[in-house]
């Protein structure tokens, strides 16, 4: 019963969001300071009705609306500065271990060459 009520109420949240987004120009869809109000209204509405109905939040339906908003309005938005992620663990491990293993070899080589030059 709660699922059906929440579903109907969230349809209203989505309709209100779509109405607010009509006022946003296409060129401004990626401007956070412009879309923050409609986006916050959508999230707030979804959360408000979940709390009023003692329904968990976040929930699958609320996430569906958030994903739907991204797919429909914000799919062409990219970050101005790319986010750099850590390399995979195996690559990171190789990058750490290679210099550590190389140091004793180089020290040995330097000592060996310096002994060899003294003998001559």
N, C-alpha and C positions, 0 to 999 in steps of 0.2 A: 504493500500500500504506500509506504513512504517512498519507494523507488518511483512509482508513478507520479506522485505529487511533486517530488523533487525534479523529475524529468520535465514536467509541465512548467514549473517555475523557472528552470534553467533555460527553457526555450524563450521565455521573456527576457532573461539576462542577455541571451544571444541577440535577440531582436533589438534590444536597446543598444548593444554594442554596434551592431550593423548600422543603426540609425546614426550613432555618433560618428562612425567612420565615414559616412556620406559627406561630412563636412571637411574631411581631410583630403587635400589634393594628392594626386598620385606621386608627385615629386616630393611630398613630405612624409610618405609612408615610413621612411627609415629614420626620421627625425624623432628621437626619443622624447624631447621636450614637447613635441606636438601630439604624439600618440600615447603619452603616458596617461592622460586622463581617460580616454576610452578603454585602454588596456586595464587600468586600475579599476575602473567601474565594472568591467566584466569580471575580473577576479574577485572584487569585493562582493558583487552580487552573488556569484557562485558560492562564495564562502558564507555570506549572510544566510542564504536559504539552507545551506547545509547545517549551520549552527542552530537555526530556528527549528529544524526538523530532527535535531540530534542525529544527524547523518555525518559520517566521517568526512573530513576534509584534510588533504586533497583526496579526491576519489576518481574513479575511472571516467565518469561522465564529465566532471570538471576538467580533467586533463584532456579529454577529447575536444572540449570547446577551446581550450588554450592552444592545442595543436592545430585545430581547425583555423583559429585566428592567424596563426603563423603561416600555415599553408596558403590561406586565401589572401592575406594582406602583406605579410612580411617576408615572403619566400625569396625576394630579390635583394634583401638587405644583407650586406656583408660588413665585416668589421674593417674600419680604416686601417687599423694596425693588426696584422695577423697574430693570432695567439700561438705562441710557440709551446709545444708540448715536449715533455721529456721523451728521450728515445726509448725504445723497448728495452727491457731489462738485460737481455743478452748483449745488445749493442753497448749499453752503458757499462756492463761488466767488462767487456772487452776493452773499452776505452780506459777503464781504470787499471785493469791488470797489465795491459801491454807496457805502459811506462814503468810500472813497478818491477816487472820482470826484466826490462831493458836496463835498468840502473845497475844491478850487480854485474851484468855482462860488460857494460861500458867501464865500470870501475876496474874490473879484472883486466880488460884490454889496456887501459891506461897504465896500470901497474906493470903489466907484462911488457908493454912497449918501453916504459921508462927503465926497467931493469935491462932490457935488451940494448938500449942506447948507452947505458953505463958500461956494459961489457965491452963495447967497441971502443 
